[in-house]
């Protein structure tokens, strides 16, 4: 199998077989892991790892992690960029996630630990940040 880029490598190497748990493997930790993997820079979520926070804190936590990344905001995400998005739940409430843009879909971490992709047309984009990807 040919892996075409760093994001594909990350998805294959880092995201298989992990179980969702706030503070260990959640949407904020996923963004931090991608940032470290793609840039080689220090972990921006070091203060949140091992800390079990409430799911209602996702927007706040992801915003703080993104601030630690010191990335430029973007209105037009490209493959590998990160963002905070919301989707409508079955009951009409909004669920907020940290997500990675894959070019045609936002990649979300589901509560079973798997990765789901959702069309940008189906999400509310709150903020997005440009992630520079280091050369292989």
DSSP file (Angstrom, degrees, kcal/mol; ACC not computed):
  #  RESIDUE AA STRUCTURE BP1 BP2  ACC     N-H-->O    O-->H-N    N-H-->O    O-->H-N    TCO  KAPPA ALPHA  PHI   PSI    X-CA   Y-CA   Z-CA
    1    1 A X              0   0    0      0, 0.0     2,-0.5     0, 0.0     0, 0.0   0.000 360.0 360.0 360.0 135.4    0.0    0.0    0.0
    2    2 A X        -     0   0    0      2,-0.0     2,-0.6     0, 0.0     0, 0.0  -0.834 360.0-150.4 -97.0 127.9    1.3    3.5   -0.9
    3    3 A X        -     0   0    0     -2,-0.5     6,-0.0     1,-0.1     3,-0.0  -0.880   8.2-160.1 -98.3 122.3    0.8    6.2    1.7
    4    4 A X        -     0   0    0     -2,-0.6     2,-0.3     1,-0.1    -1,-0.1   0.745  57.1  -7.8 -84.2 -23.3    0.5    9.5   -0.2
    5    5 A X  S  > S-     0   0    0      1,-0.1     4,-2.2   131,-0.0     5,-0.2  -0.947  76.0 -83.5-160.5 178.9    1.3   12.1    2.4
    6    6 A X  H  > S+     0   0    0     -2,-0.3     4,-2.8     1,-0.2     5,-0.2   0.865 121.6  54.0 -62.2 -38.9    2.0   12.9    6.1
    7    7 A X  H  > S+     0   0    0      2,-0.2     4,-2.7     1,-0.2    -1,-0.2   0.931 109.7  47.5 -63.9 -43.6   -1.7   13.1    7.0
    8    8 A X  H  > S+     0   0    0      2,-0.2     4,-2.2     1,-0.2    -2,-0.2   0.911 112.2  50.4 -61.9 -41.8   -2.3    9.7    5.6
    9    9 A X  H  X S+     0   0    0     -4,-2.2     4,-3.0     2,-0.2     5,-0.3   0.931 111.0  49.4 -60.4 -45.8    0.8    8.4    7.5
   10   10 A X  H  X>S+     0   0    0     -4,-2.8     4,-2.9     1,-0.2     5,-0.7   0.933 109.7  50.6 -58.9 -47.9   -0.5    9.9   10.7
   11   11 A X  H  X5S+     0   0    0     -4,-2.7     4,-0.8     1,-0.2    -1,-0.2   0.899 116.1  41.8 -59.6 -41.2   -3.9    8.4   10.3
   12   12 A X  H  <5S+     0   0    0     -4,-2.2     4,-0.3    -5,-0.2    -2,-0.2   0.917 124.1  34.2 -72.0 -43.7   -2.5    5.0    9.7
   13   13 A X  H  <5S+     0   0    0     -4,-3.0    -2,-0.2    -5,-0.2    -3,-0.2   0.857 127.3  29.6 -83.9 -37.1    0.2    5.1   12.4
   14   14 A X  H  <5S+     0   0    0     -4,-2.9    -3,-0.2    -5,-0.3    -2,-0.1   0.674 115.8  49.4-101.3 -19.1   -1.3    7.1   15.2
   15   15 A X  S  <<S+     0   0    0     -4,-0.8     2,-0.5    -5,-0.7     3,-0.3   0.289  78.6 102.8-114.0  11.4   -5.0    6.6   15.1
   16   16 A X  S    S+     0   0    0     -4,-0.3     3,-0.1     1,-0.2    98,-0.1  -0.822  89.1   2.7-100.7 133.2   -5.6    2.9   14.9
   17   17 A X  S    S+     0   0    0     -2,-0.5     2,-0.3     1,-0.3    -1,-0.2   0.566  90.0 132.6  79.7  10.1   -6.7    0.9   17.9
   18   18 A X        -     0   0    0     -3,-0.3     2,-0.4    95,-0.3    -1,-0.3  -0.742  48.4-136.9 -95.9 144.1   -7.0    3.8   20.4
   19   19 A X        -     0   0    0     -2,-0.3    94,-0.2    -3,-0.1     2,-0.2  -0.808  24.4-107.0-101.1 139.5  -10.0    4.2   22.6
   20   20 A X        +     0   0    0     -2,-0.4     2,-0.3    91,-0.4     6,-0.2  -0.416  50.1 153.0 -63.4 129.6  -11.7    7.5   23.2
   21   21 A X  B >>  -A   25   0A   0      4,-1.9     4,-2.7    -2,-0.2     3,-2.5  -0.844  48.4-109.2-158.3 124.6  -11.1    9.0   26.7
   22   22 A X  T 34 S+     0   0    0     -2,-0.3     4,-0.0     1,-0.3    33,-0.0  -0.287 105.9  14.7 -55.9 130.2  -11.1   12.6   27.6
   23   23 A X  T 34 S+     0   0    0     29,-0.1    27,-3.4     1,-0.1    28,-0.4   0.257 130.4  52.1  87.8 -11.7   -7.6   13.8   28.3
   24   24 A X  T <4 S-     0   0    0     -3,-2.5     2,-0.3    25,-0.2    -2,-0.2   0.704 127.6  -1.5-118.2 -51.6   -6.0   10.7   26.8
   25   25 A X  B  < S+A   21   0A   0     -4,-2.7    -4,-1.9    -6,-0.0     2,-0.2  -0.739  90.9 122.7-146.0  92.8   -7.4   10.3   23.3
   26   26 A X  S  > S-     0   0    0     -2,-0.3     4,-2.7    -6,-0.2     5,-0.2  -0.747  76.1 -80.2-139.4-175.9  -10.0   12.9   22.4
   27   27 A X  H  > S+     0   0    0     -2,-0.2     4,-1.5     1,-0.2     5,-0.1   0.822 127.8  47.7 -68.1 -29.7  -10.4   15.5   19.7
   28   28 A X  H  > S+     0   0    0      2,-0.2     4,-2.1     1,-0.2    -1,-0.2   0.909 113.6  46.8 -73.2 -42.4   -8.1   18.1   21.3
   29   29 A X  H  > S+     0   0    0      1,-0.2     4,-3.0     2,-0.2    -2,-0.2   0.877 109.1  56.7 -64.8 -38.2   -5.4   15.5   21.9
   30   30 A X  H  X S+     0   0    0     -4,-2.7     4,-2.4     2,-0.2    -1,-0.2   0.920 107.9  47.0 -59.0 -44.4   -5.8   14.3   18.3
   31   31 A X  H  X S+     0   0    0     -4,-1.5     4,-2.5     2,-0.2    -2,-0.2   0.910 112.9  48.9 -64.9 -41.4   -5.1   17.8   17.1
   32   32 A X  H  X S+     0   0    0     -4,-2.1     4,-2.6     2,-0.2     5,-0.2   0.919 111.0  50.1 -64.1 -43.2   -2.1   18.1   19.3
   33   33 A X  H  X S+     0   0    0     -4,-3.0     4,-2.7     1,-0.2    -2,-0.2   0.907 111.3  48.8 -61.4 -41.8   -0.7   14.7   18.2
   34   34 A X  H  X S+     0   0    0     -4,-2.4     4,-3.1    -5,-0.2     5,-0.3   0.917 110.4  51.7 -63.5 -42.9   -1.2   15.8   14.5
   35   35 A X  H  X S+     0   0    0     -4,-2.5     4,-2.3     2,-0.2     6,-0.5   0.936 112.9  44.1 -59.0 -48.6    0.6   19.1   15.2
   36   36 A X  H  X S+     0   0    0     -4,-2.6     4,-2.3     1,-0.2    -2,-0.2   0.931 116.6  47.3 -62.8 -45.6    3.6   17.3   16.8
   37   37 A X  H  < S+     0   0    0     -4,-2.7    -2,-0.2    -5,-0.2    -1,-0.2   0.904 117.8  40.6 -62.3 -43.3    3.7   14.7   14.1
   38   38 A X  H  < S+     0   0    0     -4,-3.1    96,-4.0    -5,-0.2    -1,-0.2   0.778 129.8  24.7 -82.0 -26.4    3.4   17.2   11.2
   39   39 A X  H  < S-     0   0    0     -4,-2.3    -3,-0.2    -5,-0.3    -2,-0.2   0.691  88.0-131.8-111.3 -23.1    5.7   19.9   12.5
   40   40 A X     <  +     0   0    0     -4,-2.3    -4,-0.2    -5,-0.5    -3,-0.1   0.561  62.9 134.6  78.6   7.9    8.1   18.1   14.9
   41   41 A X        -     0   0    0     -6,-0.5    -1,-0.3     1,-0.2    -2,-0.1  -0.395  63.6 -74.8 -87.2 167.0    7.4   20.9   17.5
   42   42 A X        -     0   0    0      1,-0.1     2,-0.3    -2,-0.1    -1,-0.2  -0.141  59.4 -84.5 -62.6 156.9    6.7   20.3   21.2
   43   43 A X    >   -     0   0    0      1,-0.2     3,-0.8    -3,-0.1    -1,-0.1  -0.446  33.2-164.4 -64.1 117.7    3.4   19.0   22.4
   44   44 A X  T 3  S+     0   0    0     -2,-0.3     3,-0.2     1,-0.2    24,-0.2   0.548  87.2  54.3 -81.0  -6.2    0.9   21.9   22.8
   45   45 A X  T >>  +     0   0    0      1,-0.1     3,-2.0   -16,-0.1     4,-1.5   0.162  66.5 118.6-111.1  17.4   -1.5   19.8   24.9
   46   46 A X  T <4 S+     0   0    0     -3,-0.8    -1,-0.1     1,-0.3     3,-0.1   0.829  75.6  53.5 -55.2 -33.9    1.0   18.7   27.6
   47   47 A X  T 34 S+     0   0    0     -3,-0.2    -1,-0.3     1,-0.2    -2,-0.1   0.634 112.2  44.7 -76.8 -13.3   -1.1   20.4   30.3
   48   48 A X  T X4 S+     0   0    0     -3,-2.0     3,-2.0     2,-0.1    -2,-0.2   0.609  83.0 108.7-105.8 -16.1   -4.3   18.6   29.3
   49   49 A X  T 3< S+     0   0    0     -4,-1.5   -25,-0.2     1,-0.3     3,-0.1  -0.427  91.0  12.8 -65.5 132.4   -2.9   15.1   28.9
   50   50 A X  T 3  S+     0   0    0    -27,-3.4     2,-0.6     1,-0.2    -1,-0.3   0.463 100.4 117.0  80.9   0.8   -4.2   12.8   31.6
   51   51 A X    <   -     0   0    0     -3,-2.0     2,-0.9   -28,-0.4    -1,-0.2  -0.900  58.1-147.7-103.7 116.6   -6.7   15.4   32.7
   52   52 A X        +     0   0    0     -2,-0.6     2,-0.2   -29,-0.1   -29,-0.1  -0.737  26.7 175.9 -87.5 108.6  -10.2   14.2   32.4
   53   53 A X        -     0   0    0     -2,-0.9     2,-0.2    -5,-0.1   -31,-0.1  -0.619  35.3 -88.5-107.3 169.1  -12.3   17.3   31.5
   54   54 A X    >   -     0   0    0     -2,-0.2     3,-2.4     1,-0.1     4,-0.1  -0.505  29.8-122.8 -80.5 145.6  -16.0   17.6   30.7
   55   55 A X  G >  S+     0   0    0      1,-0.3     3,-1.5    -2,-0.2     4,-0.2   0.768 110.4  66.7 -58.1 -27.9  -17.2   17.2   27.1
   56   56 A X  G 3  S+     0   0    0      1,-0.3    -1,-0.3     2,-0.1     3,-0.3   0.609  92.2  63.6 -69.7 -10.1  -18.8   20.6   27.3
   57   57 A X  G <> S+     0   0    0     -3,-2.4     4,-2.9     1,-0.2     5,-0.3   0.370  70.1 104.3 -92.4   4.1  -15.3   22.1   27.6
   58   58 A X  H <> S+     0   0    0     -3,-1.5     4,-3.1     1,-0.2     5,-0.3   0.911  79.0  48.8 -55.4 -49.4  -14.2   21.0   24.2
   59   59 A X  H  > S+     0   0    0     -3,-0.3     4,-2.1     1,-0.2    -1,-0.2   0.937 115.6  44.1 -58.3 -47.7  -14.4   24.4   22.5
   60   60 A X  H  > S+     0   0    0     -4,-0.3     4,-2.0     2,-0.2    -1,-0.2   0.922 116.5  45.7 -63.0 -46.1  -12.4   26.0   25.4
   61   61 A X  H  X S+     0   0    0     -4,-2.9     4,-2.7     2,-0.2     5,-0.2   0.935 113.7  47.8 -66.0 -47.1   -9.8   23.3   25.5
   62   62 A X  H  X S+     0   0    0     -4,-3.1     4,-2.7    -5,-0.3    -1,-0.2   0.891 111.0  52.3 -63.3 -38.3   -9.2   23.0   21.8
   63   63 A X  H  X S+     0   0    0     -4,-2.1     4,-2.0    -5,-0.3    -1,-0.2   0.907 111.1  47.4 -62.5 -41.6   -9.0   26.8   21.6
   64   64 A X  H  X S+     0   0    0     -4,-2.0     4,-1.8     2,-0.2    -2,-0.2   0.903 112.3  49.0 -66.7 -41.2   -6.3   26.8   24.3
   65   65 A X  H  X S+     0   0    0     -4,-2.7     4,-1.3     1,-0.2    -2,-0.2   0.922 110.9  50.6 -63.7 -43.2   -4.4   24.0   22.6
   66   66 A X  H  X>S+     0   0    0     -4,-2.7     4,-0.9     1,-0.2     5,-0.8   0.879 106.9  54.4 -62.5 -37.2   -4.5   25.9   19.3
   67   67 A X  H ><5S+     0   0    0     -4,-2.0     3,-0.6     1,-0.2    -1,-0.2   0.886 105.4  53.4 -63.0 -37.8   -3.2   29.0   21.0
   68   68 A X  H 3<5S+     0   0    0     -4,-1.8    -1,-0.2     1,-0.2    -2,-0.2   0.790 103.3  57.7 -65.7 -27.8   -0.2   26.9   22.3
   69   69 A X  H 3<5S-     0   0    0     -4,-1.3    -1,-0.2    -3,-0.2    -2,-0.2   0.742  96.0-147.1 -73.4 -23.1    0.4   25.9   18.7
   70   70 A X  T <<5 +     0   0    0     -4,-0.9     2,-0.3    -3,-0.6    -3,-0.1   0.925  38.7 160.1  55.4  48.5    0.8   29.5   17.7
   71   71 A X      < -     0   0    0     -5,-0.8     2,-0.2     1,-0.0    -1,-0.2  -0.705  44.3-106.5-100.5 151.4   -0.7   28.9   14.3
   72   72 A X        -     0   0    0     58,-0.4    58,-2.7    -2,-0.3     2,-0.1  -0.549  35.6-118.4 -74.2 140.0   -2.2   31.5   11.9
   73   73 A X  B     -B  129   0B   0     56,-0.2     2,-0.3    -2,-0.2    56,-0.3  -0.437  30.8-163.0 -72.0 153.2   -6.0   31.4   11.6
   74   74 A X        -     0   0    0     54,-2.3    54,-0.3    -2,-0.1     3,-0.2  -0.995  26.3-160.1-138.3 144.7   -7.4   30.6    8.2
   75   75 A X  S    S+     0   0    0     -2,-0.3     2,-0.4     1,-0.2    -1,-0.1   0.552  93.9  50.7 -92.8 -11.8  -10.9   31.1    6.7
   76   76 A X  S    S-     0   0    0     52,-0.1    -1,-0.2     2,-0.0    52,-0.0  -0.738  83.2-154.5-129.6  81.9  -10.1   28.6    3.9
   77   77 A X        -     0   0    0     -2,-0.4     2,-0.3    -3,-0.2    53,-0.1  -0.225   8.6-162.4 -60.3 144.2   -8.8   25.4    5.5
   78   78 A X    >   -     0   0    0      1,-0.1     3,-2.6    23,-0.1    23,-0.3  -0.753  43.3 -59.3-117.6 168.3   -6.5   23.1    3.4
   79   79 A X  T 3  S+     0   0    0      1,-0.3    23,-0.2    -2,-0.3    -1,-0.1  -0.230 126.4  21.8 -50.6 126.7   -5.6   19.5    3.8
   80   80 A X  T 3  S+     0   0    0     21,-3.5    -1,-0.3     1,-0.4    22,-0.1   0.240  92.1 125.5  96.9 -11.7   -3.9   19.1    7.2
   81   81 A X    <   -     0   0    0     -3,-2.6    20,-3.2    20,-0.3    -1,-0.4  -0.377  51.4-135.9 -74.6 160.5   -5.3   22.2    8.8
   82   82 A X  E     +DC 100 129B   0     47,-1.9    47,-3.1    18,-0.2     2,-0.3  -0.806  27.4 163.1-117.2 158.1   -7.1   22.0   12.1
   83   83 A X  E     -DC  99 128B   0     16,-2.4    16,-2.6    -2,-0.3     2,-0.5  -0.973  39.1-108.8-160.4 173.9  -10.3   23.5   13.3
   84   84 A X  E     +DC  98 127B   0     43,-2.6    42,-2.8    -2,-0.3    43,-1.2  -0.979  44.6 171.2-113.0 122.6  -13.2   23.6   15.7
   85   85 A X  E     -DC  97 125B   0     12,-2.4    12,-3.0    -2,-0.5     2,-0.3  -0.867  20.7-149.8-129.0 161.0  -16.5   22.5   14.2
   86   86 A X  E     -DC  96 124B   0     38,-1.9    38,-2.5    -2,-0.3     2,-0.3  -0.968   8.9-171.6-128.4 149.7  -20.0   21.8   15.3
   87   87 A X  E     -D   95   0B   0      8,-2.2     8,-2.9    -2,-0.3     2,-0.5  -0.928  32.0-104.0-131.0 159.8  -22.6   19.4   13.9
   88   88 A X  E     -D   94   0B   0     34,-0.4     6,-0.2    -2,-0.3     5,-0.1  -0.731  33.9-140.6 -85.7 129.3  -26.2   18.9   14.8
   89   89 A X    >   -     0   0    0      4,-4.1     3,-1.9    -2,-0.5    -1,-0.0  -0.283  32.9 -95.3 -77.9 171.2  -27.0   15.8   16.9
   90   90 A X  T 3  S+     0   0    0      1,-0.3    -1,-0.1     2,-0.1    -2,-0.0   0.820 126.9  52.2 -57.9 -33.0  -30.0   13.7   16.4
   91   91 A X  T 3  S-     0   0    0      2,-0.1    -1,-0.3     1,-0.0     3,-0.1   0.388 123.1-103.8 -87.5   5.1  -31.9   15.6   19.1
   92   92 A X  S <  S+     0   0    0     -3,-1.9    -2,-0.1     1,-0.3     2,-0.1   0.321  81.4 126.8  92.6  -8.5  -31.1   19.0   17.4
   93   93 A X        -     0   0    0     -5,-0.1    -4,-4.1     1,-0.1     2,-0.4  -0.424  62.0-112.4 -78.2 160.2  -28.4   20.0   19.9
   94   94 A X  E     -D   88   0B   0     -6,-0.2     2,-0.5    -2,-0.1    -6,-0.2  -0.760  22.4-158.7 -96.0 138.9  -24.9   21.0   18.6
   95   95 A X  E     -D   87   0B   0     -8,-2.9    -8,-2.2    -2,-0.4     2,-0.4  -0.971  11.5-148.8-115.9 130.9  -21.9   18.8   19.3
   96   96 A X  E     +D   86   0B   0     -2,-0.5     2,-0.3   -10,-0.2   -10,-0.2  -0.824  19.1 176.0-106.0 139.3  -18.5   20.6   19.0
   97   97 A X  E     -D   85   0B   0    -12,-3.0   -12,-2.4    -2,-0.4     2,-0.4  -0.947  34.2-126.4-135.0 152.4  -15.3   18.8   17.9
   98   98 A X  E     +D   84   0B   0     -2,-0.3    11,-0.4   -14,-0.2     2,-0.3  -0.865  47.2 178.8 -86.5 138.6  -11.7   19.6   17.2
   99   99 A X  E     -D   83   0B   0    -16,-2.6   -16,-2.4    -2,-0.4     2,-0.4  -0.955  31.3-130.2-144.9 159.4  -11.1   18.2   13.7
  100  100 A X  E     -DE  82 107B   0      7,-1.6     7,-3.3    -2,-0.3     2,-0.5  -0.938  27.1-128.5-110.7 132.4   -8.5   17.9   11.0
  101  101 A X  E     - E   0 106B   0    -20,-3.2   -21,-3.5    -2,-0.4   -20,-0.3  -0.697  19.3-172.0 -83.8 127.0   -9.4   18.9    7.5
  102  102 A X        -     0   0    0      3,-3.5   -23,-0.2    -2,-0.5     4,-0.1   0.276  52.9 -97.4-101.8   9.6   -8.6   16.2    4.9
  103  103 A X  S    S+     0   0    0      2,-0.3     3,-0.1   -25,-0.1   -24,-0.1  -0.259 117.0  26.3 105.2 -46.4   -9.2   18.3    1.8
  104  104 A X  S    S+     0   0    0      1,-0.3    16,-0.5    -2,-0.1     2,-0.3   0.448 126.5  33.0-124.0  -7.8  -12.8   17.2    1.2
  105  105 A X  E    S- F   0 119B   0     14,-0.2    -3,-3.5    15,-0.1     2,-0.5  -0.985  72.4-120.0-146.2 153.3  -13.9   16.2    4.7
  106  106 A X  E     -EF 101 118B   0     12,-2.9    12,-2.1    -2,-0.3     2,-0.6  -0.846  32.0-137.3 -89.8 132.1  -13.4   17.1    8.3
  107  107 A X  E     -EF 100 117B   0     -7,-3.3    -7,-1.6    -2,-0.5     2,-0.3  -0.830  24.6-173.0 -95.9 123.2  -12.0   14.2   10.2
  108  108 A X  E     - F   0 116B   0      8,-3.3     8,-2.6    -2,-0.6     2,-0.7  -0.830  25.2-125.1-114.7 150.4  -13.6   13.7   13.6
  109  109 A X  E     - F   0 115B   0    -11,-0.4     6,-0.2    -2,-0.3   -82,-0.2  -0.872  29.3-148.6 -94.9 117.0  -12.8   11.4   16.5
  110  110 A X    >   -     0   0    0      4,-3.1     3,-2.2    -2,-0.7   -90,-0.1  -0.394  26.7-107.3 -80.8 162.2  -15.8    9.3   17.4
  111  111 A X  T 3  S+     0   0    0      1,-0.3   -91,-0.4     2,-0.1    -1,-0.1   0.651 119.4  60.8 -68.2 -13.4  -16.4    8.2   21.0
  112  112 A X  T 3  S-     0   0    0      2,-0.1    -1,-0.3   -93,-0.1     3,-0.1   0.415 121.6-106.9 -89.0   3.1  -15.5    4.6   20.0
  113  113 A X  S <  S+     0   0    0     -3,-2.2   -95,-0.3     1,-0.3    -2,-0.1   0.343  81.0 123.9  92.1  -6.5  -12.1    5.8   19.0
  114  114 A X        -     0   0    0    -97,-0.1    -4,-3.1    -5,-0.1     2,-0.5  -0.383  62.5-115.0 -83.9 166.4  -12.6    5.6   15.2
  115  115 A X  E     -F  109   0B   0     -6,-0.2     2,-0.4    -2,-0.1    -6,-0.2  -0.873  29.1-169.2-103.7 131.9  -12.2    8.4   12.8
  116  116 A X  E     -F  108   0B   0     -8,-2.6    -8,-3.3    -2,-0.5     2,-0.4  -0.918  10.8-144.4-118.3 147.4  -15.2    9.7   10.9
  117  117 A X  E     -F  107   0B   0     -2,-0.4     2,-0.4   -10,-0.2   -10,-0.2  -0.912  16.4-174.6-111.0 140.0  -15.3   12.1    7.9
  118  118 A X  E     -F  106   0B   0    -12,-2.1   -12,-2.9    -2,-0.4     5,-0.1  -0.994  30.0-106.3-135.8 141.3  -18.0   14.6    7.4
  119  119 A X  E >   -F  105   0B   0     -2,-0.4     3,-1.9   -14,-0.2     4,-0.2  -0.324  24.1-127.4 -62.1 139.6  -18.6   17.0    4.5
  120  120 A X  G >  S+     0   0    0    -16,-0.5     3,-1.1     1,-0.3    -1,-0.1   0.766 108.8  67.3 -58.4 -24.1  -17.8   20.7    5.2
  121  121 A X  G 3  S+     0   0    0      1,-0.2    -1,-0.3     3,-0.1    -2,-0.1   0.711  98.8  51.2 -68.7 -19.5  -21.3   21.5    4.0
  122  122 A X  G <  S+     0   0    0     -3,-1.9   -34,-0.4     2,-0.0     2,-0.3   0.344 102.7  71.2-100.8   5.6  -22.7   19.7    7.1
  123  123 A X  S <  S-     0   0    0     -3,-1.1     2,-0.6    -4,-0.2   -36,-0.2  -0.819  71.9-129.2-121.7 159.4  -20.7   21.5    9.7
  124  124 A X  E     - C   0  86B   0    -38,-2.5   -38,-1.9    -2,-0.3     2,-0.7  -0.952  26.9-146.8-100.9 119.8  -20.4   24.9   11.3
  125  125 A X  E     + C   0  85B   0     -2,-0.6   -40,-0.2   -40,-0.2     3,-0.1  -0.807  22.8 173.7 -91.1 116.0  -16.8   26.0   11.2
  126  126 A X  E     -     0   0B   0    -42,-2.8     2,-0.3    -2,-0.7    -1,-0.2   0.914  66.4 -15.9 -85.2 -49.9  -16.0   28.1   14.3
  127  127 A X  E     - C   0  84B   0    -43,-1.2   -43,-2.6     2,-0.0    -1,-0.4  -0.985  57.9-166.1-153.1 152.8  -12.3   28.5   13.7
  128  128 A X  E     - C   0  83B   0    -54,-0.3   -54,-2.3    -2,-0.3     2,-0.4  -0.991   5.5-157.2-143.0 151.2   -9.5   27.0   11.7
  129  129 A X  E     -BC  73  82B   0    -47,-3.1   -47,-1.9    -2,-0.3     2,-0.4  -0.977  22.0-119.4-131.1 142.0   -5.7   27.2   11.8
  130  130 A X        -     0   0    0    -58,-2.7     2,-0.6    -2,-0.4   -58,-0.4  -0.677  25.8-158.0 -80.2 125.4   -3.1   26.5    9.2
  131  131 A X        -     0   0    0     -2,-0.4     2,-0.2   -53,-0.1   -60,-0.0  -0.925   9.9-141.4-107.3 115.7   -0.7   23.7   10.1
  132  132 A X        -     0   0    0     -2,-0.6     2,-0.5     1,-0.0   -52,-0.0  -0.568  15.2-143.5 -72.7 139.2    2.7   23.7    8.4
  133  133 A X        -     0   0    0     -2,-0.2   -94,-0.2   -94,-0.1   -95,-0.1  -0.912  12.7-129.6-108.5 125.3    3.8   20.2    7.5
  134  134 A X        -     0   0    0    -96,-4.0  -128,-0.1    -2,-0.5     2,-0.1  -0.305  33.5 -95.3 -68.7 156.0    7.5   19.5    7.8
  135  135 A X              0   0    0      1,-0.1    -1,-0.1   -96,-0.1     0, 0.0  -0.412 360.0 360.0 -70.0 146.7    9.3   17.9    4.8
  136  136 A X              0   0    0     -2,-0.1    -1,-0.1    -3,-0.1    -2,-0.1   0.459 360.0 360.0 -76.7 360.0    9.6   14.1    4.9
